[in-house]
Amino acid sequence: MYCSFCQQRRWRKEWSDSQWLAQDGTGSPFVYVNWRSRNCCKTCSDEVGEYFTARCDAGRHASEVAPPPPPGPPPKEQCGPSPPPPRPARPSKDELRAQLDGAHSWLSQNVNGKFWVDMKAWFDQQNQTYRDLLCSRNIRDGLREHKTFLKRTSYAGAVRLPTWCPDGWTTYTCPVTNRRYGDLGNATYLAFMKLVWPDSLRELGISNASTAGDLIEALLGWHYILTIERGQTMGDLANDTIEMLELGAVAACALWEAK
């Protein structure tokens, strides 16, 4: 998320949860927490833990800027559910290209292509180790007996959708976080992998969209199972990798859909 004070794009660990998860999960530096405002990243904050700076992002001295208005009284309870907030406008093509380029650059620098080879080998190993258990669960769940562990895990994999995405992209809404998830299609996943990790595809012998889609969805599904279903805490690199993968796939899908 972009901080207007240091003019840097900061990752999740540089923001409070209330900022990172604001606006239905899309994030915003400007939030109120316990009747105090937050307006910047941790690096810019004047006081440790407050995520607030008195500096001004418009080049003026802070004394020239009117302080934020005091918070009003809590809203009165209304009958029936509140109307949903208006959906943000779809990003422009230039914004989507910048998002795709940013995700491509970050993933290329931080996720070596060998990761996919190692991940596929790990799934294959798990598949062999727990073959009997998988077969029994496949039968229990009405699946083909020899459905692999990677394929089963891919069923839980989908991309978290930004709020601007149309309803038609939604395939699942998480009951825990209320976030929308979407299946962007195997063709999107294959094209994105060709863009970022072409050597991995060649090493794995992957040339069809279905297999590439299973690989990406298995990674997304395993992250969902660990963090949402099991409540485990993942490291920054793992969470950032998932986020960049999602941002890149969403931008790619939107750009290719607009052609």
Beta strands, then each sheet from edge to edge (+ up, - down):
strand 1: 2-3
strand 2: 8-9
strand 3: 31-33
strand 4: 36-38
strand 5: 159-160
strand 6: 172-173
strand 7: 180-182
sheet 1: 1+ 2-
sheet 2: 3+ 4-
sheet 3: 5+ 7- 6+
end
